[in-house]
Amino acid sequence: MADQPLLIDGSLGEGGGQVLRTSLSLAALTGRPFHLFNIRANRSKPGLRPQHLTAVRATAALCQAELRGDKINSMTLEFHPQTPPQGGAYVFDVQDAATHGSAGAVTLILQAILWPLLFARSPSQVTLRGGTHVPFSPPYHYLDEVARPAFARLGANFTLNLATWGWNPGGGGEVTAVITPITHLRAADFAPIPASRVQGVAAVTNLPAHIPNRMARRAHNLLQEMGLRPNIREIRARGAAPGAGIFLWLPQAGFTSLGRQGLPADKVAETAVAQLTAFIDNNTAVDHHLADQLLLPLALAQGAATYTTDALTQHTLTNAQLLRQWLDVDIQITGDLGQPAEIMIKGINFGGD
């Protein structure tokens, strides 16, 4: 294990949780410790929240890391890995880090531990409990239907299963990931794919069946008017609490709209369709969320990759800046904030010969 800790300012760029998650992944992978300060300094509730603390403890469990500052609201963290990532059976529950329950996003916790576990020597089965479809995070269906196929093109091999839906604010959802080890990732370009068929789910838990029906019907009609072929499943399930949302996806792009009390089902559907329409109009390869999520695996990959995205975000710029701190990686971004952009990455061939 490397001895010299990397000192990281958590107020870097957009100053959110991505700085923490990327650092956790790379510390576990490289064995290099880090000291993070100003954690989530630019957020209304700065410091470690239950979701972030769970990600810290989960990643630490993979590499037996020694921790300092691993508590709720902490603005500093010291993370010292003691072993390479270890595969196995793991269960991580956001509620364990919270006093009164939490809908912290399990997809963001998986974001931190996925890459270390892919490079572990043995397979892993990880059960994550918390929020599965919550604001300000990729919903389960985005991870399974958009990100996972994109990562598979790079050689990442894992499956996902949604056992229970978990909405904001109560959480209570459960996702299981089965991760098969790899020795290296390989770069792949992502080109624009003309939109034709739109997949989706309109889902509720503990709410009447007419709500997913109205969401699906409204989205279906709008998409047909655009000349697209929609296939939207209606789901009515049981969960820990009521919740509603619609999730649409194309290859390399996904669109989410969550329901809330007082918001008509038709309006929920219209929001997701508007996101999809804006993406198609830009004629780029990947949506801005996937543009960000591809950075880390492509930085680790063998070879170079290029892709375009519909909107350059501060999130992506921050992640690129942080990856350059951690790795000797070449990342070139051409474009203005909020506008379509092109990203080129030459990876370091981590784990390769």
C-alpha positions in Angstrom: 0.0 0.0 0.0 1.3 3.5 -0.8 2.2 5.7 2.2 1.9 9.3 1.0 -1.7 10.4 1.3 -3.3 12.6 -1.4 -4.6 15.8 0.0 -8.0 16.7 -1.6 -10.1 19.9 -1.2 -13.7 18.8 -1.2 -14.9 22.2 -2.3 -13.2 21.5 -5.7 -15.5 22.5 -8.6 -19.1 21.8 -7.8 -18.0 20.7 -4.3 -20.4 17.8 -3.8 -20.4 14.1 -3.0 -18.7 13.0 -6.3 -15.3 14.2 -5.0 -15.7 11.7 -2.1 -17.0 8.8 -4.2 -14.3 9.0 -6.9 -11.7 9.3 -4.2 -13.0 6.3 -2.4 -13.0 4.2 -5.6 -9.4 5.2 -6.5 -8.0 4.8 -3.0 -9.4 1.2 -2.8 -8.1 0.5 -6.3 -4.6 2.0 -6.0 -4.0 1.5 -2.3 -3.1 5.2 -2.0 -4.6 6.9 1.2 -6.2 10.3 1.0 -7.1 13.1 3.4 -10.3 14.9 2.3 -11.3 18.3 3.8 -14.2 20.7 3.1 -16.4 17.7 2.3 -19.5 18.7 0.3 -18.6 22.3 1.2 -20.9 23.8 -1.5 -24.1 21.9 -0.3 -26.8 23.4 1.9 -26.1 20.6 4.5 -22.3 20.2 4.1 -20.3 17.2 5.5 -21.0 13.5 5.4 -24.7 12.7 5.2 -26.0 9.1 5.8 -25.5 8.1 2.1 -21.9 9.4 2.0 -21.0 7.8 5.3 -22.4 4.5 4.1 -20.3 4.8 1.0 -17.2 5.5 3.1 -17.8 2.5 5.4 -18.7 0.2 2.5 -15.5 1.1 0.6 -13.5 0.7 3.7 -14.9 -2.8 4.3 -13.6 -3.8 0.8 -10.0 -2.9 1.6 -9.9 -2.9 5.4 -9.2 0.8 5.4 -8.4 2.7 8.6 -10.7 5.7 9.0 -10.7 9.0 10.8 -13.7 11.4 10.6 -16.2 8.8 9.6 -19.2 10.3 11.3 -22.3 12.2 10.3 -21.7 15.9 9.3 -17.9 15.4 9.4 -16.2 17.9 7.0 -12.9 15.9 7.0 -12.0 12.3 6.3 -8.8 10.2 6.4 -8.9 7.0 4.5 -6.0 4.5 4.6 -6.5 1.2 2.7 -4.7 -1.8 4.2 -5.4 -4.5 1.6 -6.4 -4.7 -2.1 -10.2 -4.9 -2.7 -11.7 -8.1 -1.4 -14.6 -9.8 -3.1 -17.3 -11.5 -1.1 -20.9 -11.1 0.2 -21.7 -7.7 1.6 -24.7 -5.9 3.0 -24.8 -2.1 3.4 -27.8 -0.3 4.7 -28.1 3.5 4.7 -30.3 3.3 7.9 -27.2 2.1 9.8 -25.6 5.5 9.4 -28.8 7.5 10.1 -30.6 8.3 13.4 -34.1 8.5 12.0 -34.0 6.6 8.7 -32.8 7.8 5.3 -33.5 7.5 1.6 -29.8 7.9 0.7 -29.3 6.7 -2.8 -28.0 3.1 -3.1 -27.0 3.8 -6.7 -24.4 6.4 -5.5 -23.1 4.0 -2.9 -22.7 1.3 -5.7 -20.9 4.0 -7.7 -18.1 4.1 -5.1 -17.6 0.3 -4.6 -18.3 -1.1 -8.1 -14.9 -0.4 -9.7 -12.9 -1.8 -6.7 -15.0 -4.9 -6.6 -14.6 -5.4 -10.4 -10.9 -5.6 -9.9 -11.1 -7.9 -6.8 -9.8 -11.4 -7.2 -13.1 -13.1 -6.4 -16.8 -12.4 -7.3 -19.0 -10.3 -5.1 -22.7 -10.1 -4.2 -23.6 -6.8 -2.7 -27.0 -6.0 -1.1 -27.7 -2.3 -0.7 -30.7 -0.9 1.2 -31.9 2.7 1.1 -33.3 4.9 -1.7 -33.6 3.4 -5.1 -35.5 6.2 -6.9 -34.8 9.5 -5.2 -33.9 13.0 -6.3 -30.4 14.2 -7.2 -29.2 10.6 -8.0 -29.5 8.1 -10.8 -32.5 5.9 -10.2 -32.1 2.1 -10.3 -33.5 1.9 -13.8 -30.9 4.4 -15.1 -28.1 2.3 -13.6 -29.5 -0.9 -15.0 -30.8 0.1 -18.4 -28.3 2.9 -19.4 -25.1 2.9 -17.4 -24.7 -0.9 -17.1 -24.8 -1.6 -20.8 -22.4 1.3 -21.4 -20.0 -0.1 -18.8 -20.4 -3.6 -20.4 -18.9 -2.2 -23.6 -15.7 -1.4 -21.6 -15.6 -5.0 -20.2 -17.4 -4.4 -16.9 -19.5 -7.4 -16.0 -22.2 -7.2 -13.3 -25.9 -7.7 -12.9 -28.5 -5.9 -10.9 -31.8 -6.8 -9.3 -34.4 -4.5 -7.7 -36.1 -6.3 -4.8 -37.9 -3.4 -3.2 -38.6 0.2 -4.4 -37.4 3.0 -2.1 -38.5 6.6 -2.6 -37.8 9.8 -0.8 -38.0 10.5 2.1 -38.4 7.0 3.7 -36.1 4.8 1.6 -36.6 1.2 2.5 -35.6 -0.1 -1.0 -33.2 -2.9 -1.8 -30.9 -3.6 -4.7 -28.6 -6.6 -5.2 -25.5 -6.4 -7.5 -23.6 -9.5 -8.5 -20.1 -8.5 -9.7 -17.7 -10.7 -11.8 -14.0 -9.8 -11.5 -12.1 -8.5 -14.5 -8.3 -7.9 -15.1 -8.6 -4.7 -17.2 -11.1 -2.4 -19.0 -10.8 -1.5 -22.6 -11.7 1.9 -24.1 -14.7 2.2 -26.5 -15.9 5.2 -28.5 -19.6 6.2 -28.1 -21.3 7.5 -31.2 -24.8 9.0 -31.5 -27.5 6.4 -32.0 -30.6 7.6 -33.9 -33.6 7.5 -31.6 -36.5 5.2 -32.7 -37.7 2.9 -29.9 -38.1 4.4 -26.3 -38.3 2.0 -23.4 -39.7 2.9 -20.0 -41.5 2.2 -16.8 -44.3 4.2 -15.1 -44.3 3.0 -11.5 -46.0 3.5 -8.2 -45.9 1.8 -4.8 -48.8 1.9 -2.4 -50.9 4.1 -4.8 -53.8 3.5 -7.1 -53.3 1.8 -10.5 -54.7 4.8 -12.4 -51.6 6.8 -11.6 -49.0 4.7 -13.5 -51.6 4.3 -16.3 -52.0 8.0 -16.7 -48.2 8.6 -16.7 -47.6 5.8 -19.2 -50.5 6.9 -21.5 -49.5 10.6 -21.6 -45.8 9.7 -22.3 -46.9 7.2 -24.9 -49.0 9.7 -26.8 -46.4 12.5 -26.7 -43.6 10.1 -27.9 -45.8 8.8 -30.7 -46.5 12.3 -31.9 -42.7 12.7 -32.2 -42.6 9.7 -34.5 -41.0 7.4 -31.9 -42.1 3.9 -30.8 -42.7 3.8 -27.1 -42.8 0.7 -25.0 -43.7 1.8 -21.4 -44.5 -0.8 -18.8 -47.0 0.1 -16.0 -45.9 -1.1 -12.6 -47.9 -1.1 -9.3 -45.9 -2.6 -6.5 -45.8 -2.6 -2.7 -43.1 -0.7 -0.9 -42.1 0.8 2.4 -44.0 4.0 1.5 -46.0 5.6 -1.3 -44.0 6.8 -4.3 -44.4 7.4 -8.1 -42.2 8.1 -11.1 -41.6 7.6 -14.8 -38.3 6.5 -16.2 -37.6 6.6 -20.0 -34.5 5.4 -21.7 -32.7 5.2 -25.1 -29.4 3.6 -25.7 -26.8 5.8 -23.8 -29.4 8.2 -22.3 -32.1 8.1 -19.6 -34.8 10.5 -18.3 -36.4 10.6 -14.9 -39.4 12.4 -13.5 -40.5 11.7 -9.9 -44.1 12.3 -8.6 -45.0 14.3 -5.6 -48.2 15.1 -3.7 -50.2 17.6 -5.7 -48.4 17.1 -9.0 -50.7 15.6 -11.7 -49.5 12.3 -13.3 -49.7 13.9 -16.7 -47.2 16.6 -15.7 -44.8 14.0 -14.3 -44.8 12.2 -17.7 -44.4 15.5 -19.6 -41.3 16.4 -17.7 -39.5 13.1 -18.6 -40.6 13.5 -22.3 -39.3 17.0 -22.4 -35.9 15.8 -21.2 -35.8 13.1 -23.8 -36.8 15.6 -26.6 -34.0 18.0 -25.6 -31.5 15.2 -25.7 -32.6 14.1 -29.2 -32.5 17.6 -30.5 -28.8 17.9 -29.6 -27.8 14.8 -31.6 -25.0 13.8 -29.2 -23.8 10.3 -28.1 -24.5 10.2 -24.4 -26.6 12.2 -21.9 -24.8 14.4 -19.4 -25.2 12.0 -16.5 -23.5 9.1 -18.5 -20.8 11.5 -19.7 -19.8 12.0 -16.1 -20.1 8.3 -15.1 -17.9 7.1 -18.0 -15.0 9.2 -16.9 -13.6 7.0 -14.2 -13.8 3.6 -16.1 -12.4 5.2 -19.2 -9.5 6.7 -17.1 -8.7 3.2 -16.0 -9.1 1.6 -19.4 -6.6 0.5 -22.0 -6.8 2.9 -25.0 -8.4 6.2 -25.9 -12.1 7.0 -26.3 -14.1 9.9 -27.6 -17.8 10.8 -27.1 -20.1 13.8 -27.3 -22.7 14.8 -24.7 -25.8 17.0 -24.7 -24.6 19.4 -21.9 -21.3 19.9 -20.2 -21.9 20.0 -16.4 -19.8 21.3 -13.5 -20.1 17.7 -12.2 -18.2 16.4 -15.2 -15.6 19.1 -15.1 -15.0 18.5 -11.4 -14.7 14.7 -11.8 -12.2 15.2 -14.7 -10.1 17.6 -12.6 -10.1 15.1 -9.7 -9.1 12.1 -11.9 -6.1 14.1 -13.1 -5.1 14.5 -9.5 -5.3 10.8 -8.8 -4.0 9.4 -12.1 -1.6 10.2 -14.9 -4.6 10.4 -17.3 -5.2 12.6 -20.3 -8.7 14.1 -20.4 -9.6 16.7 -23.0 -12.9 18.5 -22.8 -14.1 20.8 -25.6 -17.2 22.9 -25.1 -18.9 25.4 -22.8 -20.7 24.8 -19.6 -24.3 23.9 -20.2 -23.7 23.3 -23.9 -23.0 20.2 -26.0 -19.4 19.1 -25.6 -16.8 16.5 -26.8 -14.8 14.5 -24.3 -11.6 12.6 -25.1 -9.9 10.3 -22.6 -6.7 8.3 -22.9 -6.7 5.7 -20.1 -3.9 4.4 -18.0 -4.5 0.6 -18.6 -5.0 -0.1 -14.9 -4.5 -3.8 -14.2 -3.1 -4.4 -17.7 0.3 -5.7 -18.7 
